Amino acid sequence: MYRRFPTTLLLLSLLFTGCLKRPHRAMNYHYHTNHTNSRIVNIAKRYLGKPYRYGATGPDSFDCSGFVYRVTQEAGIYNIPRTSIAQSQIRGAKLSIDELRAGDLLFFDTAQRGHINHSGIYIGNHRFIHASSGKAHSVTISNLDGWYKDKFRWGKRVERSY
């Protein structure tokens, strides 16, 4: 009986150590990023249908960069500049279409003249929300696989400012 005691004790200690609470720092970071990104998307969708107006930053009308600026401000991200070209130059790695996550900022050269002139917010499934000066002439959702496919240049991931 006493010979089995150390083995039983060892097995029980291994079993119960798996139940102990451990810090998950990496998971907290991902949770924070996912929470911020979903907040950005939710805020952006509240403005669907608002009219496009050059130079406007909302809340009743927007241009593309004014829309991105307003949404990120409301999400607690205060380091985003006002214009598309300045927004495209914020710190962080340039993301390809395959690296995008909902809430990432997107940048386009719609005139195909070699510089950024349009911005929006990725919402997932190759779709993004933006203030369009085109046919919709409002805040709308567009597909990255359509007209914007060859105009997309890169995305940037943003985090909440504290």
DADA-V815046 format. One record per pair of residues at least 6 apart in sequence whose ideal C-beta (glycine too) atoms are under 7 Angstrom apart, sorted by the first residue. I is the first residue (numbers start at 0). J is the second residue. D is the distance in whole Angstrom. If there is no record, write none. Layout:
BEGIN
I;J;D  I;J;D
END
This chain:
BEGIN
32;158;7  35;74;6  35;102;7  35;158;6  35;159;5  36;100;6  36;101;5  36;102;3  37;101;7  37;102;7  38;74;5  39;70;6  39;71;7  39;74;5  39;102;4  39;120;6  40;101;5  40;102;5  40;120;7  40;122;5  42;70;5  42;73;5  42;74;6  43;70;5  43;120;5  43;128;5  44;128;7  46;57;7  46;61;7  46;66;7  46;138;5  47;138;5  48;137;6  48;138;6  49;57;7  49;59;7  49;60;6  49;61;6  49;137;6  49;138;5  50;60;5  50;136;7  50;137;5  51;60;7  51;61;7  51;62;7  51;130;5  51;131;6  51;132;5  51;136;5  51;137;6  52;60;4  52;61;7  52;62;7  53;62;5  54;62;6  55;61;5  55;62;6  55;65;5  56;65;4  56;68;6  56;69;5  57;65;6  57;66;7  57;69;4  58;69;7  61;69;7  61;130;4  61;138;6  62;130;6  63;83;6  63;117;5  63;118;5  63;119;7  63;129;5  63;130;5  64;81;6  64;82;5  64;83;4  64;86;6  64;118;5  65;130;7  66;129;6  66;130;4  66;138;6  67;79;7  67;86;6  67;104;6  67;118;5  67;119;7  67;120;6  68;79;6  68;81;5  70;120;6  71;79;4  71;157;6  74;159;7  75;159;5  75;160;6  76;157;5  76;159;6  76;160;6  77;160;5  78;89;7  78;160;6  79;86;6  79;89;7  79;157;7  80;86;5  83;106;7  83;115;5  83;116;6  83;117;6  83;118;4  84;114;6  84;115;5  86;104;6  86;118;5  87;106;4  87;115;4  89;155;6  91;155;5  91;156;6  93;153;4  93;155;7  94;103;6  94;153;6  94;154;4  94;155;7  94;156;7  96;143;6  96;151;6  99;121;5  99;154;5  100;156;7  101;121;6  101;122;5  101;123;4  102;120;7  102;121;7  103;121;5  103;154;4  103;155;7  103;156;5  104;118;6  104;120;6  104;154;6  104;155;5  104;157;6  105;118;6  105;119;5  105;120;7  105;121;5  105;127;5  105;151;7  105;154;5  106;115;5  106;118;6  106;152;5  106;153;6  107;115;7  107;117;4  107;147;6  107;150;5  107;151;6  107;152;6  108;114;6  108;115;6  108;116;6  108;150;6  108;152;6  109;116;6  109;117;5  109;150;5  110;116;6  111;150;7  115;152;6  119;127;4  119;128;6  119;129;3  120;127;6  120;128;5  120;129;7  121;127;5  121;154;6  122;128;5  122;140;7  125;142;6  125;143;4  125;144;5  126;140;5  126;141;7  126;142;6  126;143;7  127;141;6  127;143;6  128;138;7  128;140;5  129;139;7  129;141;7  130;138;5  131;137;7  131;139;5  131;141;7  141;147;6  143;151;6
END
